[in-house]
Amino acid sequence: MNSLYNATYNPDVLSCIANLSNDEVFTPPSVANAMLDLLPQELFCNPDTKFLDPACKSGVFLREIAKRLIKGLEKKMPELQKRLDHIFKKQLYGIAITELTSLLSRRSLYCSKYPNCKYSVTQFETAQGNIFFNSTSTNHRWVDGKCSFCGASREEYGDDKRKGLEKHAYQFIHNAIPGEIKNMKFDVIIGNPPYQLNDSGNGKSAKPIYQHFVSIAKKLNPRFLVMIIPSRWFAGGKGLDEFRKNMLNDQHILKLVDYENFKDVFPGVDLAGGACYFLWDRDHTDECFVSNFKDNELRTIKRRLNEYETFIRQNLAVEIVRKISANNKKFLSKRVSSRRPFGMPTNYEPRKSGIPCWFIQKIGLQFADKKDVDDTNDYLNKWKFIVPKAPIAGQTDFSKPVGFYYDGNTQIAKPGECCTESFIILGAFNTEKEVKFYKSYIFTKIVRFLLLQTVVSQDVTKKNFCFVPDLEKYDHHFTDEELCKKWNITEEEWKYIDSRICDIGK
């Protein structure tokens, strides 16, 4: 009984909250402290250092900063109450994302949700203290049905849809930074911003929003910026192309810590692609220290984030990609089709007759209306190797071996056959032999490993093949042994590749 109690007992309420599955992803205190450890620790001994959390949820960042300041300023301010008053009133500031989180954050920091009451550890004149929230003055700005600040859909978040509910028009990114701190210069901006908003797309479509918090924070030009965000920006994500480009070319990023499994950071939440946190240093203009969290260890090397257009997250994979890319000029990203290779969406309804068409696996080969089939790319009358656009649906933990393509989820489409958006075409050829040899190449572990380096979600598109060489001639059956010799893959490198990719059919 004692061992069970010890395993489940958690005295920190903020740690308990972080373990709950919730749309608002709360930061565990241990993660908040790991992020604070990235900063120069002398900041916590300086009575002039100012901190801002622009997306307060539980108040954990401000609470943990307060602990460090209380200890770090002890010699300069021996009297505890004066020290507390100075820290809470002159050094710590926050902007809450909802009214509820404003109350929770004040309770965490001031020990009272109303810091002007007698229970607060420091006395403010207002009920907000230095943790601000104002829903009445913050609104979405609608342009053509979308918010020009955050991209939210008016259909989903318009005032007539949100009566009595949170508008999710976050102050920090909606040009509504509270006047009390609007012109203040902060030494450190730190936080865990909201990740996404529904965008009224098909099904449960959502649009990333965290990139706006990072961009606005940079514009405030603090000495340091530390944020934890999903890792999907490394290679994918709706509307993240410009953000990815800016991040990878930003030489101010001093440290980047990446977790392939989101649950290693947020135990109660499962999000494809993992999570990362970074330290942005205004005065740093050099390479970045990239750390991978694997098997309870952080492995770190110093490298340029923009070495490739797509960021390779695993340090152990960088040398392999460098070696293979250096000896090849053409890659499969030029051969693989775009989404909707024949112009038909996933939800296209089968017809009773027409052109043979491959639908989702449960439907299989049916028919499409001839007038609906777009053959602009001249695929229709060729032998085609088609694969699902979401070959690893359900897998979000990329620290485990990953499969991609195998006989059960791929098809060789004959001349005259097409497909819906459920599939992409990896290659189209004039003969059946060529397409079968090409399939053997795709099925090698080395090729699927190169594909893995750009995959951070369940979907795979043509750009994910940017590291896979196009051999141009596919005239025999390919094996990993052959490719290891061709690309000078060492035994150690092969063991790593083999550990990351599932065998065919698994």
N, C-alpha and C positions, 0 to 999 in steps of 0.2 A: 504493500500500500504506500509506503514512504517513497519508493522509487517512482511510482506513478504520480504521486503528488509533486515530487521534485521536477518531473518531466513536464507537468502541465501548469504548475504554479507560475504566474507571471505578475509580479507586483506593480508593473508600470502600465497604467491604463492606456497610454498612447501606443505601447507595443501591442497590447491586446487589440486595439482598434485597427492597427495596421494588418492584423492577421485575418480581418474579416473580408469576405468577397463583397465588393461594393463598386458602384460606378465611379465614385470618388476614391482614387487610389491614395491612401494615407501612407506616409513615410514612417517606417519603423525607426525608433531612436538610434538603433545600431547603424543604420544606413546614414541617417543624418550626421552622426558623429564621424563616420568614415569620410563623408564629404567635407566636413569641417577640418578633418585631418589634412586635407590637401592644401589648406591655406597656410601661409606663414604664421606660426603660432604667436609671434610677437604682437599680432593684431589684437590679441585678447589681453594684452598688458598695456594697451594704449587707451586712455580715457577719451580720446577724440575720435576713435574709430566708430563709424556709423554703418549699421547693417540694415538691409531691407529684404523682407520676404514678400514678393509681389503676388503670391498665390497661397495665402494662409489657409490651411485646412484644419490641422489639429494644433498648430502652434509649436510643433516639435522643434523646428529649426531655431526659433527665437528662444525657446526654453533652454535648449542645449547650448546656445551661444551665451545666454545669461549665466549659466553654470560656470562656463569658462571665464567670463568676465569677472564674476564674483571672486573667483580664485586669483585671477591674473592681476586685479587691481587692489588686492588686499594691502600691499605695502604702501601704495600711493594714497589709498583711502581706508585707513584702519577702521573707522567707525562704520559698522555694517549698514545701518539705515541710510546714512548719507550715500554710501556706495550703491545701495539698491536704488535709491531715488535717482541718482545720476545715470545709472545703467538703463533703467526702464524709461526715463524721460528724455535722455539725450543721445542714446546710442542704438536703441532697438525700435524698429518700425515695421509695420506689416499692412498689407492690403488683403482682406479676406475675399474668398470667391463666392460665398453665400452668407446670408444672415446667420444661419446655424453655425457655420464654421468660424464666423467672427466671435460668437459667444464661446465656442469651444477653445479657440485660440487664446482669448483673454483669460479664460479659466486656467489654461495651461501655464500662461506666462505670469499673470498677476495673482493667481489663486482665487480669482473672482471674475465672473463674467461681466461685472460692472466695476471697473477700477476706481470709481468715485465713491464707493461705499466703504464702510469700516472694515470689511473683510479682505480688502485688497492689500497686498504687501507693500504697495506704494500708492499714494493718494494723487489722483488726477482730478481736474475740475470737470471733465466730461466723462460720460459713460463709455466712450470709445477708447479712451487712452490714446495710445499710439498704434492701435490696430483698427484700421478704418474699413468701413463698408457703407455704401450708400447706393441703394438700388433705384431710388427715385430720380437721381440725376444721371444715371448711366443707361444708355439705350443703344440698340443696334441702329445702324444707319443703312436703310434699305436702298439698294441700287439694282434694278432689274431682278428683284426677288431674292437678292443675296446681301448680306451685311458687308459693307466695304471694309470694315475693320477685321472681322474674323471669318467671313465666308459663310456664316450661319444662314440657313434657309428660312425665308420669311414664312413659308408654309408650315414649318416646324416650330419656329420661335417668334412669330409675329405676336403682337400684343393681344390680339383676339384669341390666340391659341394658348396663351400662358397666364390667363387670369388666375390669380392666387398661387401661381407657381413661380419658381426662379426663372428669370429670363436668360441666365447664363451670358449676360452682356458684361463680361469681366472688366472692371475698371481699368486695370493696368494696360490692356490692349485696346480700349475703346476711348482713348483720348480723355480719360476721366481720372487721372492721378490726383488724389486729394491735394487741395491747395496748400495744406500744412507741410507737405513734403515735395511738392511739384518741382521746386527749384533747388532742392537740397542735393548736395554732392555726397554720394554714398561710396564708401570704401569697398563694401561687399554687398552684392545682390545674390541671394541664394534661395532656392526653392524647388518645388516639385509641381509644375503647372498642370492644369487640366490637359488631357491628352487628345480628346476628340469630341466632335459634335455630330449628331445625326444630320444628314444633308438631303433627306427625302429621296435618296436614290433607290434603286431596286433592292428589295429585301431589307436587311439591316445595314444599309450603307452608311458609313461615317467618314467625316473629313477631319484630318489632323488639325489641331489648334495650338499645340505646344510650341511650334516654331515661331509663332507671333510673340510669345513671351520672351523667347531667347533674343529675337531681333530687337524688340523694344528695349530690353535690358542692355544690350550692347550700345544702343543709341544714347543711353544715359551715361555711358562712358565711366563706369565704376573702375576702381583699381582692380577688382577681381569679380568674376562672375562664376558661380557654381550652380549647375542645375542637373537634375536627373530626369531623363526623358526616354521614351521608347527608342530602341536601336534601329527601327525600320528605316530611318532616314539614311542609313548607310548605303542602301541600294534601291529602295522602293518607296512606296507611300504616295497616296493621292495628293497632288499639289505640292510635293516636297522637292521638286527638281532644283528650283532656285535656292532653296534653303540648303540642300545638300551641297551644291556648288559653292556657296558662300562659306559653309562650315569647313569643307575640305581644303579650301584655299585660305582659310583664316590662320595666319601664323601666330596669332595671339593665344591659341589653344595650347596650353602647356602640358596638360595631363588629360588622358581619356581612359576611363575604366569601364570595361564592357562585360556584361553578363549574358551569355547565350540563353540561359533559362530565366525567364521573368520571375519565376517562383523563388529563385535564389535571392532576390531582392525583396519581393513582395509575396510572402508565402501563401496568402489567400487569394491571389489573383493570377489568372493565366492569360497571357497576351503573347501572340505570335511574334517572334523576332527578338525577344529579350529586352534588356534595358541597359542604359549606360549613364554615367555621370561624368562631367568634365569640369576642368578648371581653366577658365579664360583669364589670362593675365595681360592687362593693358600694355605692360612694358616688355612683354616677351615677343620675340620675332624670330624664333628658331624652330627646329623640329619638335615633335610632340612625343611625350612618353606614353606609349600605348600599353595598357595592361589588360590581359585576358584573365577572367576568373574561371578556373577549371579545376575540378577535383579538390575544391577547398583551398586552392592556391592561386595567387596572382603572378602571372608571368609577364614581365615587362621588357620592351625594347624601345629604343628611340628611332622614330622614322617620320617621314613626311606623310601627312594625311592625304595629300593630293598626288601621290605617286601614280595612281591610276584614277580614271574617271569614276570607277566604282571602288568604294573602300573595302579592302580586304580586312576583315575583322580579326582573324586569327593570326598571331605573329608567326606561328609555326608554318602557316600556309604561304606566307609572303615569299620566302625563298623559292618554293616550288613554282609558284606563279611567275616569279621573275625569270627563273631558268627556262621555263617553257615559252613564255612570251618573247624572250630575247631571240629565239631561233625560229619564230613564225611571224608572218606578216598578215595573213588572212585568218579571220575568225568567224565562227558560226553565227554571230549576231547579225551578219550580213546575209546569211542564207535562210535563217529561220523566219517564218512569216510573222506578220503583225497579228494582233487580235482580230477576230472576225475575218479569217482568210478568204471567205466567200461572201462576206457581208451579212451573214445571218446571225442574229443574237442567240443566246443560250435558250431563251424561252420561245424560240420559233416552233410553231406547231407542225408536226408531220403531215404530209399530204398523202392521199391514197395512191397517187401515181406521179411520175415526173422523173427528176434526176435522183439516183440513189444518194442518200445523205446519211452520214454518221451523226447520231444524236448522243446525248449522255448515255452512260453505260447501261442504265436500266431500260432504255428504249432501243439502243443499238442502231442497226441499219434500216432506215425507212426511206421516205422520199421527200424531196423539196420541189416546189414549183420552179420551173425553168426560169421564169422572169425574176425570181428572187435571188438567183445565183449569180453573184458578181465574179467573173473570171478575168478581171483586169490583170492579175499577176500570172496568168497562163498556167495555173496549177491543174485545172480540171482534167486534161487529157494526159497527165503524167502519173507515174507511180509515186505515191506519197507516203511518207512515214508520219502519222499523226499521233499526237500525245495529248493528254488532258492538260488544260491550263492550270489546274490545281492538283498536281500529282501527289502532293503530300498533305492533303486535307486532313485536319485533325492533329497534325504534329506541330507543336509549338516549342518543344524543347530541342533545340539544335545542338545541345551538348551531347546528345545521344546519337548513335549511328542513324543516318538518313538514307532512305530509299528515294528513288525518283521514278524511273521507268522500268517496266518489266512486261512480260508477255500479257499479263492480265489487264493492264490498263493502257496498252498501246495498240495501234492497228496499222496495218499496211493497207492503204486505200488504193484500189485499182484505178486505172484510167477510166474516166467517166463518173467517178464518185467524188462527192464533196463532203463538207462537214459544217456544223454550226460553230458558234463561238466557244462551245464546250471544249474544243480542241484547237491546237495550233499545229502548223505544219513545220516539222523540223527540217525536212528536206524533200525535194521533188526531183525525180529522175526519169530518164527515158526508158530504162529497163528494170525488170523485177530483180535481177541479180544485183544491180547497183543499190537499190533501196534496201535489200537484205544485208549487204555488206555494210552499208551506212548504219543500219540498225545495230549491227554487232559493235561498231565503233561507239555509238551512243551508250550501249549497255556496259562498256568497260567501266571499272571503278574510277580510273583516272579521269575520264571525261566527266563522270558524275561528280567527282570531287571538285573539279574546276568549276562546274556549275554551282556547287554548294557555296563557293566563296562569295557569290553575289546574292544569295537567297536569304531573305530575312522574314519572309512570310510564306503562306501556303500557295500563293500564285507564282507561276513562272512565265516570263515573257521573253521576247527575243533578246532584249538587252542583258538578260542573265547569262547569255552564252558568249559574252565578250572575251572570256579567257580561254575558250575552247577553240583550238586551231581548226581551221578548215583544211583538210588534207587534199581536197579537190578531186583526187582519184580514189574511188572506193571500189577496188577490184579484187578484194580478198577478205577473208574473215579476220577481224582484228581481235587481239588479246591484250591484256594488261602487260604480260611479259614482253610482248613486242614493243609496246609504247614506253615501258620503262627503259628499254635499251635505246630506243629512238630519242628519248628526251633526257637521257642520263639521270634517271631517278635512282637515288641511292637506296640501299636496303632500309636505312632508318626512315627515309622519306616515304617509302612504300608502306612500312608498318603504320605510319601515321595516316596515310591515305586509306589503308585497309580498315583502320579503326573507326574512320568517320563515315564510311559508306556501307550500307547493308548489301548482303548478297542478293542477286537477282531473285525476285519473288518474295522477299521478306520485307 
